[in-house]
Amino acid sequence: MIHNITLKVNGREVTASVESQTTLLKFLKGHLQLTGTKEGCEQGECGACTVLLDGKPVNACLTLAVKTKGREVTTIEGLGDEKNLHPLQRAFIDTAALQCGYCGPGVLLTAKAFLDENPSPTEREVREAISGHLCRCTGYQKMVEAILKASQEMNKEKHQTT
């Protein structure tokens, strides 16, 4: 069965026709050519496909595209760009938190949602927040450092604007 859906992706309204069984992952990569969302295990175990759905992290491989009708999706392409990096992206670069980068988009989006909820986390809280992501390259220490660094920078920026 074909469904017509309209949703916001990275702040832009998108209308498309999708089959009932099309996952959000396949929709983002195939229909919208947003290749930053990575395909890993396709079972919701690795976190590589994590995107934000209404600001909350979800596994795009387990979410049906038809369930996103009228909702807002943020992918890594919507987090920042080359000229205006998100503080998390800057912190990941500054701390060399990634090697191959395959897990990066999912970790970054999970970290964004986490910091939106908890702007001043402890190291333990950060570790718990990203525990659903598998990384085979760097391990997690530098990611934790990057998230804590971004938290500090974001809090500093917030206090400067108030």
C-alpha positions in Angstrom: 0.0 0.0 0.0 1.2 3.5 -0.9 0.9 6.4 1.6 1.3 10.1 1.1 3.1 11.7 3.9 4.1 15.3 4.7 6.7 15.9 7.4 9.5 18.3 8.2 13.1 17.1 7.6 15.8 19.4 8.9 13.4 22.3 9.0 12.1 21.8 5.5 8.6 20.5 4.6 8.7 17.3 2.6 5.9 15.5 0.8 6.3 12.0 -0.6 4.6 8.7 -1.4 6.0 5.7 0.5 5.1 2.1 0.8 3.8 0.8 4.1 6.9 -1.1 5.0 9.5 1.6 4.1 11.6 2.5 7.1 12.6 6.0 7.9 16.2 5.0 7.2 15.4 3.9 3.6 13.2 7.0 3.1 15.9 9.4 4.2 18.7 7.7 2.2 16.7 6.6 -0.8 14.0 9.3 -1.3 15.8 12.3 0.1 19.4 11.4 -0.6 20.4 12.2 3.0 23.3 9.9 3.3 24.6 11.0 6.7 22.3 8.6 8.5 24.2 5.3 8.5 22.8 1.8 8.1 24.3 -0.6 10.6 22.6 -3.7 12.0 19.0 -2.9 10.8 17.9 -4.4 14.2 18.1 -1.3 16.5 21.2 -2.6 18.3 24.1 -0.4 17.0 22.7 3.1 17.0 24.3 4.0 13.6 20.9 5.0 12.2 19.8 7.3 15.0 17.9 10.4 14.0 15.8 12.8 16.1 12.0 12.5 15.8 10.4 15.5 17.4 13.7 16.0 19.2 14.0 12.5 20.6 16.5 9.9 19.4 15.0 7.0 17.4 16.4 4.1 15.4 15.5 5.0 11.8 15.9 1.3 10.9 13.0 0.4 13.1 10.8 3.4 12.5 8.3 3.3 9.6 8.3 6.4 7.4 4.5 6.5 7.5 4.7 6.9 11.3 6.5 10.2 10.8 3.6 11.9 9.0 3.2 15.4 10.4 6.3 15.1 12.6 9.8 16.6 12.6 12.9 14.7 11.7 16.4 15.9 12.3 19.3 14.1 10.6 23.0 14.9 11.0 22.7 17.2 7.9 20.3 19.3 10.0 22.6 19.6 13.0 25.1 22.2 11.6 27.0 22.9 8.4 30.6 23.7 7.4 30.2 27.4 8.1 28.1 27.0 11.3 29.1 23.8 13.2 27.0 22.8 16.2 29.1 23.0 19.4 29.0 19.2 19.5 30.5 18.9 16.1 33.2 21.4 17.0 34.0 19.5 20.2 34.2 16.1 18.4 36.7 17.7 16.0 38.7 19.4 18.7 39.0 16.2 20.8 39.5 13.8 17.8 36.5 11.8 19.1 36.0 9.9 15.9 38.1 7.9 13.5 36.1 6.3 10.8 33.0 8.4 11.7 30.4 5.7 10.9 28.9 5.9 14.4 29.3 9.6 14.6 26.0 10.9 13.2 24.0 8.7 15.6 26.2 9.6 18.6 26.0 13.3 17.8 22.2 13.4 17.5 21.8 11.3 20.7 24.2 13.7 22.4 22.2 16.7 21.2 18.9 15.4 22.5 20.6 14.4 25.8 22.2 17.9 26.3 18.8 19.5 25.4 17.4 17.6 28.4 20.4 17.7 30.6 22.7 20.7 29.8 25.2 20.0 32.7 25.7 16.3 32.8 28.2 14.2 34.7 30.6 11.9 33.0 28.5 8.9 34.2 25.3 10.4 32.7 27.0 11.0 29.4 28.3 7.4 29.3 24.8 6.2 30.0 23.3 8.5 27.3 25.5 7.1 24.6 25.4 3.5 25.8 23.1 2.4 22.9 25.9 3.2 20.3 28.5 0.8 19.1 31.9 2.1 18.1 34.6 -0.1 16.8 37.3 2.5 16.3 38.0 4.9 19.1 36.1 3.6 22.0 34.1 6.0 24.0 36.5 8.1 26.2 37.0 10.8 23.6 33.3 10.9 22.8 32.5 11.5 26.4 35.2 14.2 26.6 33.7 15.9 23.5 30.2 15.8 24.9 31.3 17.3 28.2 33.3 19.9 26.4 30.3 20.8 24.2 28.1 21.0 27.3 30.5 23.6 28.9 30.7 25.6 25.6 26.9 25.6 25.2 26.4 26.7 28.8 29.0 29.4 28.4 27.3 30.7 25.2 23.9 30.5 27.0 25.2 32.7 29.9 26.7 35.2 27.5 23.4 35.8 25.8 21.4 36.2 29.0 
